[in-house]
Amino acid sequence: QVQLVESGGGLVQTGGSLRLSCAASGNLLRAKTLGWHRQAPGKQRDLVATITRDGVTNYADSVKGRFTISRDDAKGTVYLQMNSLKPEDTAVYYCYAYYLGPYWGQGTQVTVSS
């Protein structure tokens, strides 16, 4: 079964931190690229960060210096450490994997209060 399951979202105040986790299963354990996207109400889904099996990372300009993506292939898990959170980071965050095509998790809500 191919599946991505996110956890770790919630409500936090401006300046706070959250850590998102995403567990991959099935063939997605072989995914070269894992990452996170987010979608705010009324807006399109945008890339937040990606990481390859070689550890090469890519970040959206809006999160550089505040968010850190990492992966543990032994556990089949990708993480997103989010620090210095801002109200504009409020969105549903989706785990992403690419293996012969794109796959998405069900999403986890992150709300940053001002």
VOGU-479432 format. One record per residue: residue number from 1; x, y, z of N, C-alpha, C in turn. Coordinates in steps of 0.1 Angstrom, whole numbers, plus 5000, padded with zeros to 4 digits. Each point is the difference from the previous one (the first is absolute). Example, Ala and Ser with C-alpha at 12.3 -4.5 7.8 and 13.67 -1.06 7.14 Angstrom:
2
<node pos="1" n_u="5132" n_v="4943" n_w="5078" ca_u="4991" ca_v="5012" ca_w="5000" c_u="5009" c_v="5012" c_w="5000"/>
<node pos="2" n_u="4996" n_v="5011" n_w="4993" ca_u="5009" ca_v="5011" ca_w="5000" c_u="4992" c_v="5011" c_w="5008"/>
//
This chain:
114
<node pos="1" n_u="5008" n_v="4988" n_w="5000" ca_u="4992" ca_v="5012" ca_w="5000" c_u="5009" c_v="5012" c_w="5000"/>
<node pos="2" n_u="4997" n_v="5010" n_w="4991" ca_u="5007" ca_v="5012" ca_w="4999" c_u="4993" c_v="5011" c_w="5008"/>
<node pos="3" n_u="5008" n_v="5005" n_w="5010" ca_u="4993" ca_v="5009" ca_w="5009" c_u="5010" c_v="5010" c_w="5006"/>
<node pos="4" n_u="4995" n_v="5013" n_w="5002" ca_u="5008" ca_v="5010" ca_w="5008" c_u="4991" c_v="5004" c_w="5011"/>
<node pos="5" n_u="5005" n_v="5000" n_w="5012" ca_u="4992" ca_v="5004" ca_w="5012" c_u="5007" c_v="5011" c_w="5007"/>
<node pos="6" n_u="4994" n_v="5012" n_w="5001" ca_u="5006" ca_v="5011" ca_w="5007" c_u="4995" c_v="5001" c_w="5014"/>
<node pos="7" n_u="5008" n_v="5006" n_w="5009" ca_u="4996" ca_v="5003" ca_w="5013" c_u="5008" c_v="5012" c_w="5005"/>
<node pos="8" n_u="4996" n_v="5006" n_w="5011" ca_u="5007" ca_v="5011" ca_w="5006" c_u="4995" c_v="5014" c_w="4998"/>
<node pos="9" n_u="4989" n_v="5001" n_w="4993" ca_u="4994" ca_v="5014" ca_w="4998" c_u="4993" c_v="5004" c_w="5013"/>
<node pos="10" n_u="4996" n_v="5013" n_w="5000" ca_u="4993" ca_v="5005" ca_w="5012" c_u="4999" c_v="5015" c_w="5000"/>
<node pos="11" n_u="4997" n_v="5006" n_w="5011" ca_u="4999" ca_v="5014" ca_w="5002" c_u="5012" c_v="5005" c_w="5008"/>
<node pos="12" n_u="5006" n_v="5011" n_w="4995" ca_u="5012" ca_v="5005" ca_w="5007" c_u="5000" c_v="5015" c_w="4999"/>
<node pos="13" n_u="5006" n_v="5007" n_w="5009" ca_u="5000" ca_v="5015" ca_w="5000" c_u="5012" c_v="5004" c_w="4991"/>
<node pos="14" n_u="4999" n_v="5013" n_w="4995" ca_u="5011" ca_v="5005" ca_w="4992" c_u="5013" c_v="4999" c_w="5007"/>
<node pos="15" n_u="5010" n_v="4996" n_w="4993" ca_u="5013" ca_v="4998" ca_w="5005" c_u="5003" c_v="4986" c_w="5006"/>
<node pos="16" n_u="4989" n_v="4992" n_w="5000" ca_u="5001" ca_v="4986" ca_w="5006" c_u="5006" c_v="4990" c_w="4989"/>
<node pos="17" n_u="5000" n_v="4988" n_w="5004" ca_u="5006" ca_v="4989" ca_w="4992" c_u="4990" c_v="4988" c_w="5000"/>
<node pos="18" n_u="5001" n_v="4993" n_w="4989" ca_u="4993" ca_v="4987" ca_w="4998" c_u="5009" c_v="4991" c_w="4992"/>
<node pos="19" n_u="4998" n_v="4987" n_w="5002" ca_u="5007" ca_v="4990" ca_w="4992" c_u="4990" c_v="4991" c_w="4993"/>
<node pos="20" n_u="5000" n_v="5000" n_w="4987" ca_u="4992" ca_v="4990" ca_w="4993" c_u="5007" c_v="4988" c_w="4996"/>
<node pos="21" n_u="4993" n_v="4989" n_w="5001" ca_u="5006" ca_v="4987" ca_w="4996" c_u="4991" c_v="4994" c_w="4989"/>
<node pos="22" n_u="5006" n_v="4992" n_w="4991" ca_u="4993" ca_v="4993" ca_w="4990" c_u="5006" c_v="4986" c_w="4998"/>
<node pos="23" n_u="4992" n_v="4990" n_w="5002" ca_u="5004" ca_v="4986" ca_w="4999" c_u="4996" c_v="4994" c_w="4986"/>
<node pos="24" n_u="5010" n_v="4995" n_w="4993" ca_u="4997" ca_v="4995" ca_w="4987" c_u="4999" c_v="4984" c_w="5001"/>
<node pos="25" n_u="4992" n_v="4994" n_w="4991" ca_u="4999" ca_v="4986" ca_w="5000" c_u="5000" c_v="4995" c_w="4986"/>
<node pos="26" n_u="5002" n_v="4987" n_w="4998" ca_u="5000" ca_v="4994" ca_w="4987" c_u="5011" c_v="5005" c_w="4991"/>
<node pos="27" n_u="4998" n_v="5001" n_w="4987" ca_u="5010" ca_v="5005" ca_w="4991" c_u="5005" c_v="5014" c_w="5003"/>
<node pos="28" n_u="4992" n_v="5007" n_w="5007" ca_u="5005" ca_v="5014" ca_w="5003" c_u="5012" c_v="5000" c_w="5009"/>
<node pos="29" n_u="5003" n_v="4989" n_w="5006" ca_u="5013" ca_v="4999" ca_w="5008" c_u="5012" c_v="5002" c_w="4991"/>
<node pos="30" n_u="4998" n_v="4997" n_w="4986" ca_u="5010" ca_v="5002" ca_w="4991" c_u="5001" c_v="5013" c_w="4993"/>
<node pos="31" n_u="4991" n_v="5009" n_w="5005" ca_u="4999" ca_v="5013" ca_w="4993" c_u="5013" c_v="5008" c_w="5000"/>
<node pos="32" n_u="5004" n_v="5005" n_w="4989" ca_u="5012" ca_v="5008" ca_w="4999" c_u="4998" c_v="5013" c_w="5007"/>
<node pos="33" n_u="4989" n_v="5006" n_w="4998" ca_u="4997" ca_v="5013" ca_w="5005" c_u="4988" c_v="5000" c_w="5010"/>
<node pos="34" n_u="5002" n_v="5005" n_w="5011" ca_u="4989" ca_v="5002" ca_w="5010" c_u="4999" c_v="5015" c_w="5003"/>
<node pos="35" n_u="4988" n_v="5004" n_w="5005" ca_u="4999" ca_v="5015" ca_w="5003" c_u="4987" c_v="5003" c_w="5006"/>
<node pos="36" n_u="4998" n_v="5013" n_w="5001" ca_u="4988" ca_v="5006" ca_w="5005" c_u="4995" c_v="5012" c_w="4991"/>
<node pos="37" n_u="4988" n_v="5000" n_w="4998" ca_u="4993" ca_v="5011" ca_w="4994" c_u="4989" c_v="5005" c_w="5010"/>
<node pos="38" n_u="4995" n_v="5012" n_w="4997" ca_u="4990" ca_v="5006" ca_w="5009" c_u="4989" c_v="5007" c_w="4991"/>
<node pos="39" n_u="4988" n_v="5001" n_w="5006" ca_u="4989" ca_v="5007" ca_w="4993" c_u="4992" c_v="5008" c_w="5010"/>
<node pos="40" n_u="5001" n_v="5013" n_w="4999" ca_u="4992" ca_v="5009" ca_w="5008" c_u="4986" c_v="5001" c_w="4994"/>
<node pos="41" n_u="4990" n_v="5004" n_w="5008" ca_u="4986" ca_v="5002" ca_w="4995" c_u="5000" c_v="5009" c_w="4988"/>
<node pos="42" n_u="4994" n_v="4996" n_w="4989" ca_u="4998" ca_v="5008" ca_w="4988" c_u="5013" c_v="5002" c_w="4992"/>
<node pos="43" n_u="5010" n_v="4992" n_w="5003" ca_u="5013" ca_v="5002" ca_w="4993" c_u="5004" c_v="4986" c_w="4994"/>
<node pos="44" n_u="5009" n_v="5000" n_w="4990" ca_u="5005" ca_v="4988" ca_w="4994" c_u="5009" c_v="4993" c_w="5010"/>
<node pos="45" n_u="5003" n_v="4987" n_w="4997" ca_u="5009" ca_v="4992" ca_w="5008" c_u="5014" c_v="5004" c_w="4995"/>
<node pos="46" n_u="5009" n_v="5004" n_w="5010" ca_u="5013" ca_v="5004" ca_w="4997" c_u="5011" c_v="4991" c_w="5006"/>
<node pos="47" n_u="5011" n_v="4999" n_w="4994" ca_u="5011" ca_v="4993" ca_w="5005" c_u="5006" c_v="5007" c_w="5013"/>
<node pos="48" n_u="5003" n_v="4992" n_w="5010" ca_u="5006" ca_v="5005" ca_w="5012" c_u="5015" c_v="4996" c_w="5000"/>
<node pos="49" n_u="5002" n_v="4987" n_w="4999" ca_u="5014" ca_v="4994" ca_w="5000" c_u="5000" c_v="4986" c_w="4995"/>
<node pos="50" n_u="5011" n_v="4997" n_w="4994" ca_u="5002" ca_v="4986" ca_w="4995" c_u="5014" c_v="4995" c_w="5004"/>
<node pos="51" n_u="5002" n_v="4987" n_w="5000" ca_u="5013" ca_v="4994" ca_w="5003" c_u="5001" c_v="4987" c_w="4992"/>
<node pos="52" n_u="5012" n_v="4998" n_w="4994" ca_u="5003" ca_v="4988" ca_w="4993" c_u="5006" c_v="4990" c_w="5009"/>
<node pos="53" n_u="5002" n_v="4988" n_w="4994" ca_u="5007" ca_v="4989" ca_w="5008" c_u="5014" c_v="5004" c_w="5002"/>
<node pos="54" n_u="5006" n_v="5009" n_w="4992" ca_u="5014" ca_v="5004" ca_w="5002" c_u="5001" c_v="5011" c_w="5010"/>
<node pos="55" n_u="4988" n_v="5005" n_w="5005" ca_u="5000" ca_v="5010" ca_w="5010" c_u="5000" c_v="5014" c_w="4994"/>
<node pos="56" n_u="4998" n_v="5001" n_w="4987" ca_u="4999" ca_v="5014" ca_w="4994" c_u="4986" c_v="5006" c_w="5003"/>
<node pos="57" n_u="5001" n_v="5012" n_w="5006" ca_u="4987" ca_v="5006" ca_w="5004" c_u="4997" c_v="5012" c_w="4991"/>
<node pos="58" n_u="4987" n_v="5004" n_w="5001" ca_u="4995" ca_v="5011" ca_w="4992" c_u="4989" c_v="5006" c_w="5009"/>
<node pos="59" n_u="5000" n_v="5014" n_w="5001" ca_u="4991" ca_v="5006" ca_w="5008" c_u="4993" c_v="5012" c_w="4993"/>
<node pos="60" n_u="4988" n_v="5002" n_w="5003" ca_u="4993" ca_v="5013" ca_w="4995" c_u="5007" c_v="5012" c_w="5007"/>
<node pos="61" n_u="5001" n_v="5011" n_w="4993" ca_u="5007" ca_v="5011" ca_w="5006" c_u="4993" c_v="5005" c_w="5013"/>
<node pos="62" n_u="4987" n_v="4998" n_w="5001" ca_u="4993" ca_v="5005" ca_w="5011" c_u="5003" c_v="4992" c_w="5013"/>
<node pos="63" n_u="5006" n_v="4989" n_w="4999" ca_u="5003" ca_v="4992" ca_w="5012" c_u="5015" c_v="4998" c_w="5002"/>
<node pos="64" n_u="5008" n_v="5004" n_w="4991" ca_u="5015" ca_v="4998" ca_w="5002" c_u="5005" c_v="5007" c_w="5013"/>
<node pos="65" n_u="5008" n_v="4992" n_w="5007" ca_u="5005" ca_v="5005" ca_w="5013" c_u="4991" c_v="4997" c_w="5012"/>
<node pos="66" n_u="4988" n_v="4996" n_w="4997" ca_u="4990" ca_v="4998" ca_w="5011" c_u="4996" c_v="4985" c_w="5000"/>
<node pos="67" n_u="4999" n_v="4994" n_w="4989" ca_u="4996" ca_v="4986" ca_w="4999" c_u="5011" c_v="4991" c_w="4996"/>
<node pos="68" n_u="5000" n_v="4988" n_w="5005" ca_u="5011" ca_v="4990" ca_w="4997" c_u="4993" c_v="4986" c_w="4996"/>
<node pos="69" n_u="5003" n_v="4995" n_w="4989" ca_u="4995" ca_v="4987" ca_w="4996" c_u="5011" c_v="4990" c_w="5002"/>
<node pos="70" n_u="4996" n_v="4988" n_w="5004" ca_u="5009" ca_v="4989" ca_w="5002" c_u="4993" c_v="4987" c_w="4997"/>
<node pos="71" n_u="5007" n_v="4989" n_w="4998" ca_u="4994" ca_v="4987" ca_w="4997" c_u="5008" c_v="4989" c_w="5007"/>
<node pos="72" n_u="4993" n_v="4990" n_w="5004" ca_u="5006" ca_v="4988" ca_w="5006" c_u="4995" c_v="4988" c_w="4992"/>
<node pos="73" n_u="5009" n_v="4996" n_w="4991" ca_u="4995" ca_v="4989" ca_w="4990" c_u="4999" c_v="4987" c_w="5008"/>
<node pos="74" n_u="5007" n_v="4998" n_w="5011" ca_u="4998" ca_v="4987" ca_w="5007" c_u="4986" c_v="4999" c_w="5006"/>
<node pos="75" n_u="4994" n_v="5012" n_w="5003" ca_u="4987" ca_v="5000" ca_w="5006" c_u="4990" c_v="5004" c_w="4989"/>
<node pos="76" n_u="5004" n_v="5003" n_w="4988" ca_u="4991" ca_v="5004" ca_w="4990" c_u="4992" c_v="5013" c_w="5003"/>
<node pos="77" n_u="5007" n_v="5009" n_w="5006" ca_u="4993" ca_v="5012" ca_w="5006" c_u="5007" c_v="5013" c_w="4995"/>
<node pos="78" n_u="4992" n_v="5010" n_w="4997" ca_u="5006" ca_v="5013" ca_w="4997" c_u="4994" c_v="5010" c_w="5010"/>
<node pos="79" n_u="5008" n_v="5009" n_w="5004" ca_u="4997" ca_v="5010" ca_w="5011" c_u="5000" c_v="5014" c_w="4994"/>
<node pos="80" n_u="4993" n_v="5009" n_w="5007" ca_u="5001" ca_v="5014" ca_w="4997" c_u="5000" c_v="5007" c_w="5013"/>
<node pos="81" n_u="5011" n_v="5006" n_w="5004" ca_u="5001" ca_v="5008" ca_w="5012" c_u="4998" c_v="5014" c_w="4997"/>
<node pos="82" n_u="4990" n_v="5006" n_w="5006" ca_u="4995" ca_v="5013" ca_w="4997" c_u="5002" c_v="5009" c_w="5012"/>
<node pos="83" n_u="5009" n_v="5010" n_w="4999" ca_u="5003" ca_v="5009" ca_w="5010" c_u="4996" c_v="5015" c_w="4996"/>
<node pos="84" n_u="4999" n_v="5008" n_w="5010" ca_u="4997" ca_v="5014" ca_w="4998" c_u="4987" c_v="5001" c_w="4991"/>
<node pos="85" n_u="4990" n_v="4993" n_w="5003" ca_u="4988" ca_v="5000" ca_w="4992" c_u="4993" c_v="5013" c_w="5000"/>
<node pos="86" n_u="4994" n_v="5003" n_w="4989" ca_u="4992" ca_v="5012" ca_w="4997" c_u="4986" c_v="4997" c_w="4996"/>
<node pos="87" n_u="4991" n_v="5009" n_w="5002" ca_u="4986" ca_v="4998" ca_w="4997" c_u="4998" c_v="4996" c_w="4985"/>
<node pos="88" n_u="5009" n_v="5005" n_w="4991" ca_u="4999" ca_v="4996" ca_w="4986" c_u="5005" c_v="4986" c_w="4997"/>
<node pos="89" n_u="5005" n_v="4993" n_w="5010" ca_u="5003" ca_v="4986" ca_w="4999" c_u="4988" c_v="4991" c_w="5002"/>
<node pos="90" n_u="4989" n_v="5006" n_w="5004" ca_u="4987" ca_v="4992" ca_w="5002" c_u="4996" c_v="4994" c_w="4987"/>
<node pos="91" n_u="4998" n_v="4987" n_w="5000" ca_u="4996" ca_v="4993" ca_w="4988" c_u="4998" c_v="4985" c_w="5004"/>
<node pos="92" n_u="4995" n_v="4993" n_w="4990" ca_u="5000" ca_v="4985" ca_w="5001" c_u="5013" c_v="4995" c_w="4994"/>
<node pos="93" n_u="5008" n_v="4993" n_w="5007" ca_u="5013" ca_v="4995" ca_w="4995" c_u="4999" c_v="4986" c_w="4995"/>
<node pos="94" n_u="5004" n_v="4998" n_w="4988" ca_u="4999" ca_v="4986" ca_w="4994" c_u="5014" c_v="4994" c_w="4997"/>
<node pos="95" n_u="5002" n_v="4988" n_w="5005" ca_u="5012" ca_v="4992" ca_w="4997" c_u="5000" c_v="4996" c_w="4985"/>
<node pos="96" n_u="5011" n_v="5000" n_w="4994" ca_u="5001" ca_v="4997" ca_w="4986" c_u="5012" c_v="4990" c_w="4998"/>
<node pos="97" n_u="4997" n_v="4991" n_w="4990" ca_u="5010" ca_v="4991" ca_w="4996" c_u="5000" c_v="4998" c_w="4985"/>
<node pos="98" n_u="5011" n_v="4998" n_w="4994" ca_u="5000" ca_v="4997" ca_w="4986" c_u="5007" c_v="4987" c_w="4997"/>
<node pos="99" n_u="4991" n_v="4991" n_w="4995" ca_u="5005" ca_v="4986" ca_w="4996" c_u="4992" c_v="4996" c_w="4988"/>
<node pos="100" n_u="5006" n_v="5001" n_w="4989" ca_u="4993" ca_v="4997" ca_w="4987" c_u="4987" c_v="5009" c_w="4999"/>
<node pos="101" n_u="5000" n_v="5011" n_w="5007" ca_u="4989" ca_v="5009" ca_w="5000" c_u="4998" c_v="5006" c_w="5014"/>
<node pos="102" n_u="4992" n_v="5011" n_w="5001" ca_u="4998" ca_v="5007" ca_w="5013" c_u="4990" c_v="4993" c_w="5008"/>
<node pos="103" n_u="5003" n_v="5000" n_w="5013" ca_u="4990" ca_v="4995" ca_w="5010" c_u="4999" c_v="5011" c_w="5012"/>
<node pos="104" n_u="4988" n_v="5000" n_w="5006" ca_u="4997" ca_v="5010" ca_w="5010" c_u="4994" c_v="4993" c_w="5012"/>
<node pos="105" n_u="5003" n_v="5006" n_w="5012" ca_u="4993" ca_v="4995" ca_w="5012" c_u="4987" c_v="5007" c_w="5001"/>
<node pos="106" n_u="4993" n_v="4998" n_w="5011" ca_u="4987" ca_v="5005" ca_w="5002" c_u="5000" c_v="5015" c_w="5005"/>
<node pos="107" n_u="5011" n_v="5004" n_w="5005" ca_u="5002" ca_v="5014" ca_w="5005" c_u="4998" c_v="5001" c_w="5015"/>
<node pos="108" n_u="5007" n_v="5010" n_w="5006" ca_u="4999" ca_v="5003" ca_w="5014" c_u="5000" c_v="5015" c_w="5001"/>
<node pos="109" n_u="4990" n_v="5005" n_w="5009" ca_u="4998" ca_v="5014" ca_w="5001" c_u="5011" c_v="5006" c_w="5009"/>
<node pos="110" n_u="5005" n_v="5011" n_w="4996" ca_u="5009" ca_v="5009" ca_w="5008" c_u="4994" c_v="5013" c_w="5001"/>
<node pos="111" n_u="4997" n_v="5005" n_w="5012" ca_u="4995" ca_v="5013" ca_w="5003" c_u="5009" c_v="5008" c_w="5009"/>
<node pos="112" n_u="5004" n_v="5012" n_w="4995" ca_u="5008" ca_v="5009" ca_w="5008" c_u="4992" c_v="5012" c_w="5003"/>
<node pos="113" n_u="4998" n_v="5002" n_w="5013" ca_u="4992" ca_v="5011" ca_w="5005" c_u="5009" c_v="5013" c_w="5003"/>
<node pos="114" n_u="4995" n_v="5011" n_w="4997" ca_u="5007" ca_v="5013" ca_w="5002" c_u="4999" c_v="5005" c_w="5014"/>
//
